[in-house]
Amino acid sequence: MEPIEQYVIDTVRRMRIEKKISQKELSYALNLSIGFIGNVESSKFRAKYNLSHINKLAEILECSPKDFLPEIPL
């Protein structure tokens, strides 16, 4: 996994936890399988977010898509 991909995953996870949204709830909100978020957040799987996910996550977590990205390249 590329550092930028892990950064996005870690940022989404942190924001999800801060808003007290479970992995299951977030999967439902994204209209994805129940285990998808768990797979993304686990280092055992290669699942990751795509740009469509990022856009929808920003809507769900009430932020901008750019909030998931670092200020400078990694």
Backbone torsions as a table, in degrees:
resi	resn	phi	psi	omega
1	MET	NA	137.7	179.2
2	GLU	-74.5	148.8	179.3
3	PRO	-54.8	-38.0	-179.8
4	ILE	-65.3	-37.9	179.0
5	GLU	-65.6	-42.5	178.4
6	GLN	-66.5	-37.2	177.6
7	TYR	-59.6	-46.9	179.7
8	VAL	-62.2	-46.3	179.9
9	ILE	-59.3	-46.7	-179.5
10	ASP	-63.8	-38.3	180.0
11	THR	-67.7	-44.8	178.3
12	VAL	-62.1	-43.6	-179.5
13	ARG	-60.7	-47.1	179.8
14	ARG	-59.2	-45.7	-179.4
15	MET	-66.6	-37.9	178.7
16	ARG	-62.0	-45.1	-179.5
17	ILE	-67.0	-41.9	178.3
18	GLU	-58.6	-35.3	-179.2
19	LYS	-90.5	5.0	177.5
20	LYS	57.5	43.9	177.2
21	ILE	-105.5	125.6	179.7
22	SER	-75.1	163.9	175.5
23	GLN	-59.3	-41.8	-179.8
24	LYS	-62.6	-46.1	179.5
25	GLU	-61.4	-41.1	-179.6
26	LEU	-68.1	-39.2	176.2
27	SER	-59.0	-45.7	178.3
28	TYR	-61.2	-44.6	-178.4
29	ALA	-62.9	-32.0	178.8
30	LEU	-86.7	-4.0	-178.3
31	ASN	61.6	44.0	179.6
32	LEU	-121.0	169.6	-179.8
33	SER	-60.8	153.5	-175.1
34	ILE	-56.6	-37.6	-176.2
35	GLY	-87.5	-0.4	-174.1
36	PHE	-59.5	-48.8	-177.6
37	ILE	-62.7	-40.8	176.3
38	GLY	-60.3	-41.0	177.9
39	ASN	-64.9	-40.7	179.0
40	VAL	-64.9	-43.2	-175.6
41	GLU	-78.2	-12.1	179.8
42	SER	-93.2	138.6	177.9
43	SER	-76.1	-7.4	-179.4
44	LYS	-78.5	-16.5	-176.3
45	PHE	-118.8	159.8	-179.3
46	ARG	-99.5	7.3	-179.4
47	ALA	-63.1	144.2	177.1
48	LYS	-152.5	168.8	-179.5
49	TYR	-82.1	144.7	172.2
50	ASN	-105.8	-179.5	-176.8
51	LEU	-63.9	-35.1	176.6
52	SER	-63.7	-41.4	176.8
53	HIS	-60.8	-46.0	-178.6
54	ILE	-58.5	-42.8	179.9
55	ASN	-63.0	-45.9	-179.8
56	LYS	-69.6	-38.2	177.7
57	LEU	-60.3	-39.6	178.5
58	ALA	-61.9	-39.5	178.0
59	GLU	-65.1	-47.3	-177.8
60	ILE	-65.2	-43.8	-176.1
61	LEU	-89.2	4.9	175.5
62	GLU	55.9	57.6	177.9
63	CYS	-148.8	-173.7	177.1
64	SER	-94.3	148.2	175.0
65	PRO	-55.7	-31.2	-179.5
66	LYS	-67.9	-18.0	179.2
67	ASP	-66.7	-15.1	179.3
68	PHE	-88.7	-6.0	-175.6
69	LEU	-108.9	151.2	177.7
70	PRO	-71.5	159.3	179.6
71	GLU	-70.4	-30.9	178.6
72	ILE	-125.8	155.7	179.4
73	PRO	-59.4	148.3	178.9
74	LEU	-95.2	NA	NA
